[in-house]
Amino acid sequence: MTSVFKELTLDLEKTERLDKVLTATLGISRSTIQSWLKAGLVSVNGEVVKSNYKAQNGDVVTILQKEEEAITIQPEDIPLDIVYEDDSLIVVNKPSGMVVHPSKGHYSGTLVNALLYHSNSLSDSTSEEIYRPGLVHRIDKDTSGLLVIAKNNDVHQKLA
């Protein structure tokens, strides 16, 4: 399934390759733009085009995005190093090598899986497309350190 990611009307002084125009306009790498074109996600004036399409002034470009299937996050009994916990938040010492939240290629064994098993009250206050219950911030997989986890939306918004 796809939805419209971006639609724009080009304001050009001369004809130019569409992939170059989109790279300059959107600030996205040319290889990414070319992969979108190859996948048929880019159309000009309602017609799917290739990367060598010569864009002209006034062309209406529509870029679609594939909608990812929602990841169902399962609670998992994974030991947590809880440094502090009260009714509002949890502070966890995340070990190096542990992924913080599920994503493509990492659907289980994450800190979020462990947190969902540990607590049935985590905030769901997030403005991001990826569901990250309770996470106020993140750190890289290979980084160890303390993470603050909000147990309710009010605390999450105050800490974020």
Order of alpha helices (4+ residues) and beta strands (2+ residues): beta-beta-alpha-alpha-beta-beta-beta-beta-beta-beta-alpha-beta-alpha
